């Protein structure tokens, strides 16, 4: 694939991408060198890939690439790769959030069983040991996931700071990233192993393009209000947030998290149902309630905003099992909005409480795409 043709005034060189995805400068006689040599030695090669000795390298017909062009291309490449890494880490964070929520529930169940076993005189020693081991395993799993989540959150924050910084830091980051990707020296050959350098392909990265989650329905049957057929997709984690000051207290658990699902009723009625869990009995004082007619703004990756309207007044209630104050608003989705949402990637949401609004980052960018496909009965 040809990336850029430099001015063709009498034997100018071309900037191309070779079959390994590496950018190279090609000269009129077929010789070439790496545009961004990972080893920094600027070696010139003949058309067959053999290094050309310095004394045999032609000078007059090989003008160098202009520095502004090189810096600009490196800056663009660095920015794109940083964004790819940032989205990668965001997806990892979302997955860890989900696993940690499951581990937290498993830990609570193991703890409850252990308490029951210890309080019973009819339980055998084997059952007691099994309960104790189950509690230890569940707690260890939770702590492991919490530690991983803290690390990924730190990486996400660092990449976000990098994206807001000077472009010079982007190029420095790219150089370091490419240095780390070089093959390690096995001590058997002093020649650089450039030929086996593997270019990172984000399209093949399963963390960036993971298999779609299984399509499951939470409910399919008669709607209690209308009496017509209703379908509800299984909920997915939509967004979550924990203030920095509460991270140590929450120990890996989210202070606020929202699980969302799409539902449809015969006649073309579709809506988004959220279950917003706030891990505090003081939630009514902190957030108030969600009035009927209050907005949910969906900020897309391209900067556009889609607004949904809540159709119920939701004051929430305390759930002992989930140890959270739970709000369950419903937002109507008309046909025009549905067309926009089907292939939308949502970056952030702004939810309007009775006390004001809050912004939250969305961790499952393809939330609506997956939910609509499930609602339509399409396989994932």
C-alpha positions as CSV (number, residue, x, y, z in Angstrom):
1,X,0.0,0.0,0.0
2,X,1.4,3.4,-1.0
3,X,1.2,5.9,1.9
4,X,2.8,9.0,0.4
5,X,4.5,10.1,-2.8
6,X,7.1,12.7,-2.3
7,X,7.5,15.3,-5.2
8,X,8.5,13.7,-8.4
9,X,11.2,16.1,-9.6
10,X,13.9,14.0,-11.2
11,X,14.4,10.8,-9.2
12,X,12.7,11.6,-5.9
13,X,12.3,8.8,-3.4
14,X,8.9,7.3,-2.3
15,X,7.6,6.5,1.2
16,X,5.9,3.1,1.1
17,X,4.7,0.3,3.4
18,X,6.3,-3.1,2.9
19,X,4.6,-6.5,3.1
20,X,5.4,-6.6,6.9
21,X,3.6,-3.3,7.5
22,X,6.9,-1.3,8.0
23,X,7.4,2.2,6.5
24,X,10.4,2.3,4.2
25,X,12.0,5.0,1.9
26,X,12.5,3.6,-1.6
27,X,15.0,5.2,-4.0
28,X,14.9,5.2,-7.8
29,X,17.5,2.5,-8.1
30,X,15.5,0.2,-5.9
31,X,17.6,0.6,-2.8
32,X,15.7,1.4,0.4
33,X,16.0,2.2,4.1
34,X,13.6,2.1,7.1
35,X,11.7,5.3,7.6
36,X,11.8,4.8,11.3
37,X,14.7,2.4,11.8
38,X,13.9,0.6,15.1
39,X,17.7,0.2,15.7
40,X,18.5,3.8,14.8
41,X,21.4,3.0,12.4
42,X,19.7,4.3,9.1
43,X,21.2,1.3,7.2
44,X,20.7,1.3,3.4
45,X,19.6,-1.9,1.7
46,X,19.6,-3.0,-2.0
47,X,16.4,-4.2,-3.7
48,X,17.0,-7.8,-2.5
49,X,17.3,-6.7,1.2
50,X,21.1,-6.9,1.5
51,X,22.9,-4.1,3.5
52,X,24.9,-1.8,1.2
53,X,28.4,-0.9,2.6
54,X,28.7,2.8,3.5
55,X,31.4,3.5,0.8
56,X,29.1,2.2,-1.9
57,X,26.1,4.2,-1.1
58,X,25.2,6.8,-3.8
59,X,24.7,10.3,-2.4
60,X,23.5,12.6,-5.2
61,X,20.3,10.8,-6.1
62,X,19.2,10.1,-2.5
63,X,17.8,13.3,-0.9
64,X,16.6,12.8,2.7
65,X,13.0,13.0,3.8
66,X,12.1,16.5,5.0
67,X,12.1,16.6,8.8
68,X,8.6,18.3,9.0
69,X,7.1,15.4,7.0
70,X,8.8,12.8,9.2
71,X,7.7,14.5,12.4
72,X,4.2,14.9,11.2
73,X,3.8,11.3,10.2
74,X,5.3,10.1,13.4
75,X,3.0,12.3,15.5
76,X,-0.1,11.0,13.6
77,X,1.1,7.4,14.0
78,X,1.8,7.9,17.7
79,X,-1.6,9.5,18.4
80,X,-3.5,6.7,16.6
81,X,-1.6,4.0,18.5
82,X,-2.1,5.7,21.9
83,X,-5.8,5.9,21.2
84,X,-5.8,2.2,20.3
85,X,-4.1,1.4,23.5
86,X,-6.5,3.6,25.5
87,X,-9.5,1.8,24.0
88,X,-7.9,-1.5,24.7
89,X,-7.4,-0.6,28.4
90,X,-10.9,0.8,28.6
91,X,-12.3,-2.6,27.4
92,X,-10.1,-4.5,29.8
93,X,-11.3,-2.2,32.6
94,X,-15.0,-2.9,31.7
95,X,-14.3,-6.7,31.6
96,X,-12.6,-6.5,35.0
97,X,-15.4,-4.5,36.4
98,X,-17.8,-7.2,35.4
99,X,-15.7,-10.0,36.7
100,X,-15.1,-8.2,40.0
101,X,-18.9,-7.7,40.5
102,X,-19.3,-11.5,40.0
103,X,-16.4,-12.2,42.3
104,X,-17.9,-9.9,45.0
105,X,-21.2,-11.8,44.8
106,X,-19.4,-15.1,45.0
107,X,-17.4,-13.9,48.0
108,X,-20.6,-12.9,49.8
109,X,-22.2,-16.2,49.2
110,X,-19.2,-18.1,50.3
111,X,-19.0,-16.0,53.5
112,X,-22.7,-16.6,54.2
113,X,-22.3,-20.3,53.8
114,X,-19.2,-20.3,56.1
115,X,-21.2,-18.4,58.8
116,X,-24.0,-21.0,58.6
117,X,-21.6,-23.9,58.7
118,X,-19.7,-22.6,61.7
119,X,-23.0,-22.0,63.6
120,X,-24.3,-25.5,63.0
121,X,-23.4,-28.5,65.1
122,X,-24.6,-31.0,62.6
123,X,-22.0,-30.2,60.0
124,X,-19.1,-32.6,59.4
125,X,-15.5,-31.6,59.7
126,X,-15.1,-32.2,55.9
127,X,-18.0,-29.8,55.1
128,X,-16.5,-27.2,57.4
129,X,-13.1,-27.4,55.7
130,X,-14.7,-27.2,52.3
131,X,-16.7,-24.1,53.3
132,X,-13.5,-22.5,54.7
133,X,-11.6,-23.3,51.6
134,X,-14.4,-21.9,49.4
135,X,-14.3,-18.7,51.3
136,X,-10.5,-18.4,51.0
137,X,-10.6,-19.1,47.3
138,X,-13.4,-16.6,46.7
139,X,-11.7,-13.9,48.7
140,X,-8.4,-14.5,46.9
141,X,-10.1,-14.3,43.6
142,X,-11.7,-11.0,44.6
143,X,-8.4,-9.5,45.8
144,X,-6.6,-10.6,42.6
145,X,-9.2,-9.0,40.4
146,X,-9.3,-5.8,42.5
147,X,-5.5,-5.6,42.2
148,X,-5.7,-6.0,38.4
149,X,-8.4,-3.4,38.1
150,X,-6.4,-0.9,40.1
151,X,-3.5,-1.4,37.7
152,X,-5.6,-1.1,34.6
153,X,-7.3,2.1,35.9
154,X,-3.9,3.6,36.5
155,X,-2.9,2.8,32.9
156,X,-6.1,4.3,31.5
157,X,-5.5,7.5,33.5
158,X,-1.9,7.6,32.3
159,X,-2.9,7.3,28.7
160,X,-5.6,10.0,29.1
161,X,-2.9,12.3,30.5
162,X,-0.6,11.5,27.6
163,X,-3.3,12.3,25.1
164,X,-3.7,15.7,26.6
165,X,0.0,16.4,26.7
166,X,2.5,17.8,24.1
167,X,2.7,15.8,20.8
168,X,6.5,15.5,21.5
169,X,5.6,13.1,24.3
170,X,3.5,11.1,21.9
171,X,6.5,10.5,19.7
172,X,8.7,9.6,22.7
173,X,6.0,7.1,23.8
174,X,5.9,5.6,20.3
175,X,9.7,5.2,20.2
176,X,9.7,3.5,23.6
177,X,6.7,1.2,22.5
178,X,8.5,0.1,19.3
179,X,11.7,-0.5,21.3
180,X,9.9,-2.8,23.6
181,X,8.4,-4.7,20.6
182,X,11.9,-5.6,19.2
183,X,12.9,-9.2,19.5
184,X,15.2,-10.0,22.4
185,X,18.8,-10.9,21.7
186,X,19.4,-14.6,22.3
187,X,23.1,-14.2,22.3
188,X,23.6,-16.5,19.2
189,X,23.9,-13.8,16.5
190,X,25.1,-10.2,16.6
191,X,23.1,-9.2,13.6
192,X,19.9,-7.3,14.3
193,X,16.7,-9.4,13.7
194,X,14.9,-6.7,11.8
195,X,13.5,-9.2,9.2
196,X,11.4,-11.0,11.9
197,X,10.0,-7.8,13.4
198,X,6.2,-8.3,13.8
199,X,4.1,-5.3,13.2
200,X,1.2,-4.9,15.6
201,X,-2.1,-5.4,13.9
202,X,-5.0,-3.9,16.0
203,X,-7.6,-5.7,13.7
204,X,-6.3,-9.0,15.0
205,X,-6.2,-8.0,18.7
206,X,-8.9,-9.9,20.5
207,X,-8.8,-7.3,23.3
208,X,-9.7,-4.6,20.8
209,X,-12.1,-6.8,18.9
210,X,-13.3,-9.4,21.4
211,X,-15.9,-12.0,20.5
212,X,-19.3,-10.6,21.1
213,X,-20.9,-11.6,24.4
214,X,-23.5,-14.3,24.2
215,X,-27.0,-13.1,23.2
216,X,-29.4,-13.8,26.0
217,X,-32.9,-12.7,26.8
218,X,-33.9,-11.8,30.3
219,X,-37.6,-12.1,29.5
220,X,-39.9,-13.0,26.6
221,X,-43.6,-13.2,27.2
222,X,-46.7,-11.1,27.9
223,X,-46.2,-7.5,29.1
224,X,-48.1,-7.0,32.4
225,X,-49.4,-3.6,31.3
226,X,-50.3,-3.9,27.6
227,X,-50.9,-7.6,27.4
228,X,-48.8,-7.8,24.2
229,X,-45.5,-9.6,23.5
230,X,-42.5,-8.2,25.3
231,X,-38.7,-9.0,24.9
232,X,-36.0,-7.9,27.3
233,X,-32.3,-8.4,26.6
234,X,-30.1,-9.6,29.4
235,X,-28.5,-6.5,31.1
236,X,-24.9,-5.5,30.5
237,X,-22.7,-3.2,32.5
238,X,-23.1,0.2,30.8
239,X,-21.1,2.7,33.0
240,X,-19.6,2.9,36.4
241,X,-17.8,5.4,38.6
242,X,-15.9,5.5,41.9
243,X,-14.7,8.9,43.2
244,X,-10.9,8.9,43.8
245,X,-11.4,9.7,47.5
246,X,-13.5,6.5,47.9
247,X,-11.3,4.0,46.0
248,X,-9.5,2.7,49.1
249,X,-12.8,2.4,51.0
250,X,-14.6,0.6,48.2
251,X,-11.7,-1.9,47.7
252,X,-12.3,-2.5,44.0
253,X,-16.1,-2.3,44.2
254,X,-17.9,0.5,42.3
255,X,-19.5,3.3,44.2
256,X,-22.0,3.8,41.4
257,X,-22.6,1.4,38.5
258,X,-25.4,1.2,35.9
259,X,-26.5,-2.0,34.2
260,X,-28.6,-1.4,31.1
261,X,-30.8,-3.5,28.8
262,X,-33.1,-2.8,25.8
263,X,-36.7,-3.9,25.8
264,X,-39.3,-4.0,23.1
265,X,-43.1,-4.3,23.1
266,X,-45.2,-5.3,20.1
267,X,-46.2,-2.2,18.2
268,X,-42.7,-0.8,17.7
269,X,-42.2,0.5,21.3
270,X,-38.6,0.3,22.4
271,X,-36.9,1.6,25.4
272,X,-33.7,1.6,27.5
273,X,-34.0,0.3,31.1
274,X,-31.2,1.2,33.5
275,X,-30.5,-0.2,36.9
276,X,-28.3,2.3,38.7
277,X,-26.8,1.0,41.9
278,X,-25.3,3.4,44.4
279,X,-23.4,1.7,47.2
280,X,-24.7,4.1,49.9
281,X,-27.9,4.5,51.9
282,X,-27.3,8.3,51.6
283,X,-27.9,8.1,47.8
284,X,-31.2,10.1,48.1
285,X,-29.4,12.9,49.8
286,X,-26.4,12.8,47.4
287,X,-28.3,12.4,44.1
288,X,-31.9,13.0,44.8
289,X,-34.2,11.2,42.4
290,X,-34.8,10.8,38.6
291,X,-37.9,12.9,37.7
292,X,-40.2,11.9,34.8
293,X,-39.0,13.9,31.8
294,X,-35.4,14.0,32.9
295,X,-32.7,13.6,30.3
296,X,-30.0,11.0,29.6
297,X,-27.4,12.5,27.1
298,X,-25.4,9.9,25.2
299,X,-22.1,11.4,23.9
300,X,-20.8,9.5,20.9
301,X,-17.2,9.0,19.9
302,X,-17.7,11.4,17.0
303,X,-18.9,14.1,19.3
304,X,-22.6,14.0,18.5
305,X,-25.1,13.8,21.3
306,X,-28.3,11.7,21.4
307,X,-30.8,12.6,24.1
308,X,-33.2,10.2,25.7
309,X,-36.1,11.1,28.0
310,X,-37.1,9.2,31.2
311,X,-40.7,8.2,31.2
312,X,-41.1,7.4,35.0
313,X,-40.4,9.2,38.2
314,X,-37.8,7.0,39.9
315,X,-36.9,7.6,43.6
316,X,-35.1,4.3,44.1
317,X,-35.0,1.9,47.0
318,X,-32.5,0.1,49.1
319,X,-31.6,-3.5,48.0
320,X,-30.2,-5.6,50.9
321,X,-28.8,-8.3,48.6
322,X,-27.0,-5.9,46.3
323,X,-26.1,-3.6,49.2
324,X,-27.0,-0.6,47.1
325,X,-29.7,2.1,46.6
326,X,-31.2,1.0,43.2
327,X,-32.8,3.4,40.7
328,X,-34.6,1.9,37.7
329,X,-35.4,4.6,35.1
330,X,-36.8,3.9,31.6
331,X,-35.9,5.9,28.5
332,X,-38.1,5.8,25.4
333,X,-36.4,5.2,22.0
334,X,-38.2,6.4,18.9
335,X,-37.6,5.1,15.4
336,X,-35.3,8.0,14.4
337,X,-33.2,7.6,17.6
338,X,-33.0,3.9,17.1
339,X,-31.5,4.3,13.6
340,X,-28.8,6.5,15.1
341,X,-28.1,4.2,18.0
342,X,-27.8,0.9,16.1
343,X,-24.2,1.5,15.0
344,X,-23.3,4.2,17.5
345,X,-20.3,4.0,19.8
346,X,-21.1,5.8,23.0
347,X,-18.2,7.4,24.8
348,X,-19.9,9.1,27.8
349,X,-23.3,9.7,29.3
350,X,-24.7,12.6,31.2
351,X,-27.5,11.7,33.6
352,X,-29.8,14.4,35.0
353,X,-30.7,13.9,38.7
354,X,-33.1,16.1,40.6
355,X,-30.0,17.7,42.3
356,X,-28.1,18.3,39.1
357,X,-26.3,16.3,36.4
358,X,-23.3,14.0,36.4
359,X,-21.0,12.7,33.6
360,X,-19.8,9.1,33.4
361,X,-17.5,7.2,31.0
362,X,-19.0,4.3,29.1
363,X,-16.9,1.1,29.2
364,X,-18.9,-1.0,26.7
365,X,-18.7,1.2,23.5
366,X,-20.7,-1.3,21.5
367,X,-23.5,-1.6,24.1
368,X,-26.3,-0.5,21.8
369,X,-25.1,-2.5,18.8
370,X,-25.0,-5.7,20.8
371,X,-28.4,-5.0,22.5
372,X,-30.2,-4.2,19.3
373,X,-28.8,-7.4,17.6
374,X,-30.1,-9.5,20.5
375,X,-33.4,-7.8,20.5
376,X,-33.7,-8.6,16.8
377,X,-32.8,-12.2,17.4
378,X,-29.6,-12.1,15.5
379,X,-26.8,-14.4,16.5
380,X,-23.7,-12.8,17.9
